[in-house]
Amino acid sequence: MINKNYKSNKRFCVITGANAGIGIETAMQLAIKGYHIIMICRNREKAERAQNEIKDKSGNEKIDLLIADLASLKSVENVAKEFKQNYKYLHVLINNAGIFNRKRIETENGYESTFAVDYLAHFLLTNSLLDVIKNSAPSRIINVSSNIHLYFKINFDDLMSEEKYSSQKAYANAKFALVLFTYELARRLNGTGVTVNALHPGHARTKMTAPTKKRSKIFLSLISPLTKSPEEAARTSVYLASSPEVEGITGKYFKNCKPVKSHKLTYDESLQTKLWKISEKLVYIF
């Protein structure tokens, strides 16, 4: 069924992890608004199903697909090159993809996978596409973080979680890093017409957050009324991507479409710069 709310729009939007969960709902809502969506996904079969679903439900045929494994820095570099070969403009970049590993896994680059996928891949992708984003200004960069960063401060001595592994701490490390990255990048891009903001989407009912142990299932059933559907969780991303209310607003952390305070240490400019320099070395940007 064609969505009657669809309106043609010439703005280009890249969304990582756009084939499931919050990502597909973000893509769907922006597709209805008429954005030309470029999905960056790992699994082609699943991504093509999502691509067709978005087209069918939104009425928007401008839904493209690029394949990349964010656990591989080489793959991230390649998808950025592929984008530049095919598109001249990028008005919105939504760094949405994320994983939550209950066991420690290393990537081909030797990095802890949660930190590599949730943060480092997006640091590299953003920097690789930054020239196109600047040339497309006014444009927006949106980093999907989490309020878990409020409860675990980033551990610079163990960014790769090589000591006693905790899935929550590894996830918090990556999401804390995304907020620091947001503020540092916003300062660096001041005056360019490019805004950078981070957000907490809310606790969404997605496959990534699905429990695996009986005790966890019981706990989830108790807190279920407090969680959001993926559609609801996507609203802040869509708001930051499309609302005229936030035009020119940069270097903020949002929840429920409103700016809120992030962890107090995320405002420390020395930590922001420290992470940036470490990240450059980790992704081989010199």
N, C-alpha and C positions, 0 to 999 in steps of 0.2 A: 504493500500500500504506500502510495506517495504521500509524504508528510506535507500538508498544506502550509505549514509554517516556513518551509524552505524558501530562502531568498538568496539570489545570486550575490557572490562576494568575491572579489579578486585578491583577497589576502591569503597568503600561504602560511600554513601551520604545520610544523613537525611535532609529532608526539611519539616518544619512545614507549615501548610496551603497550601499544595501542590495540592489541587484539583480545584483551581480557580485563576483567575487573574494572577498576577506576579508569584505566586507559581507554577501553572501548567506549565507556559511557561519556568520557570527555570528548572523544572523537565524534561520537554520535551527536552530542549537543552542539558542537561547533560546526559539524557538517550541516545540521539543520539551519544554522545561522548563515550558511553559504560559504564557509571557509574552504579553501582548497587544502585538503588534508593529505599529509605525507606520513604514513605509518612506518615506524621503524620497529621491526619485530624479528625474533630469532627463528621461529618455526614457520616455514612457508605455508604448510597445509592449514594450520590453525589461523594464520594471518589472513589467508585468502578467504576463508569462511567468514571471518570478522569483516573483512573488506566488503564482501558481497552483502552481508547483513546491514552494514552502515549505508551502503548505496540504496538498498531496497527500502529501508525504513526512513531514511532522510530525504530521499528523492534527489540526492546530490551525487552526480557521477564523478566528480572531481575528488576521488579517493584513491590515492596512489600508495604503493607499497615498496619499501626498501628492506632488504634482509640483512641483518647484522647480529652477531653474537657479542653482546656488550661485555662478556667475560674476556674477550680478546681485544687488546689494544689495537692490533693490526686490523681487525675487523671494523673497529670504530673508525680508524683512519680511512679505510676503504669506503665505508658508507658515506663519510663526509665528502670524499672525492667524487663519489657517484652522484651525490646530491648536487654538487657544484657543476657537474657536467650536464645536468638536466634542468636546473632551475636557476633563475637569475635573482629571485627575491625570497626572503624569509622574514615574515613579519612577526611570527610567534614561534618560539621554541619551548616546548613543555617537556622538561626532563622528568618523566613520570615513572619509568621502569624501575622495578625494585624486586629483590629477592630476600628471603628470610630463611637461612639455613640452620637447621637444628644441630648439624655437625659441621666441623670445620673442613672446608674444601679449598684447595688452591687452584688458581687459574693457570693457564699455560705460561703466564708471565711470572708465576710464583707468588702471586698476591692472594690474600684471603678474599674469597669470592664475593661476600656481601659488600665489603668495602670497595672492591673492584667494580662491581656492577652498579651498585646504588650511588656511588660517588665518583670514583676515578673515571669511569667511562663517560659520565656526563661532563666532568671537567674537561676531558679531552675533546668530546664532541662539540661542546660550546665554543671552546677556543678555536677549533678547526673551522667552525662556521661563522665565526665572529665578523669576518670581513663582509660576508653577505648580509648578516643581520644589521650591521652598521649602515651599509648601503641601502637598506630597505627602511630605514627609520622614517617615521616613528615605529618602533618595533619593541617586542617584549620577550623577556626570558623568564620562565617560571620553573622553579625548582620544588618538586613535591617532596617535602620532608615529613616529619612526624613529631608529635609531642613527646615521644619517648626520649628525645634529646634533653628534655627538661629534667630527667631523672638520672641520667648517666653522663657525666662530663667526658669529653673526648680524651682519650689516652694517647698522647703523642709518643710515649715510650713503647706503645704496643698497638700501633695502628692496624697491624695485620693479625691481631688476636693470637699470637704465637704462644702466649702463656696460657693459663687455664681458660679454655674456650667457653664463652657464654653466648648463645645465640642472640639474646637481648642486648648484651653489651656490644657485640659486633654490629648489630643493626643500629644501635644508638650512635656508635662511632661514625657510621656512614651518614646518618641523618644530621648529626651535629656538624659534620664536615660540610654538608650541603648548605647549612645556614651560614657558617663562616664564609664559605665560597660566595654565597649570595651577596653578603655585605661588602666583601672585598671587591667583587666584580662591579657592584653598583657604584662604588667610589671611583673605580678605574674608568667607568663609562659615563661619568658625570658630564653632562653637556653634549653628549653625542645623539640624544634622542632615543636611546635604548634604555628601557627600564628593566630592573631585575628584582624579582620578589620571590620569597619562599612561602610555603603554606603547610598547614596540617590539615589533611582532608577529613579527618575523623576516623574512627575505628569502623572500617567497612567490612561487610560480610563477603569476603572473597576467598578464592581457593588458597591464596597465600597465607591467610590467617586461619585457615581451617585447622582444628585441633587433631592430633593423632593419638593421644592417649585418653583413656576413659575418663580420668580425672579432669582433663582439659575440656572434654566434651560437656561434662556436667557444669563446669565453671562457665563455659561459653553460653550454655542454655540459660544460666542465671543472669548474665549481663546482656543477653541478646536484645532486650528492649532499649539498651543504651547505644547499640551499634547502628550504623547507617547502611542503607542499600548502596551499591556501587553508584547508582544514579545520583543519590543524595551526596555521596562523598565527592563526586566530580564537580559539584557546583562551584566551589571556590576556585578550582583551576579554570573553569569556564568563565567565571567572573573576572579573574585576573587577565585572561586572554582577550576578552571581548568588551568589557564594560567601559564606557566613556568616563565613568566615575573615578577610575584609577589611572587615567591618562596622565603621564608625568609623575606618578607616584613610584618611587623606587627605594630599594634598600629596606623593605619592610617584611614582616612575618605575619601571615594572615591565618585566621581560623573563622569558619562560618562567614566568609566574605567581609571580615573586619580585621583591621590591624591589631595585633596583640603583642605582648612581650615574649621574646624568646629567652633562652637561658642567659643569665647575666654575662657569662664569659664569652658569649657569641659577639658581644659588642666591643670586645678587646681588639683593637686594631692590630696590635702586635701579634696576636694569635691568628688573626685573619691572614696577615702577611706571611707568617711562619708556615701556615698550611699551604698557602699558594706556592711558596718556594719548594716545599717538600713535594707537592703534587706535580710541579714542573719536572722535577727529577724523576719521579715515578713514571710519568708518561712520556719522557724523553723530549720535552719541549725545552729548548735552550735559547 
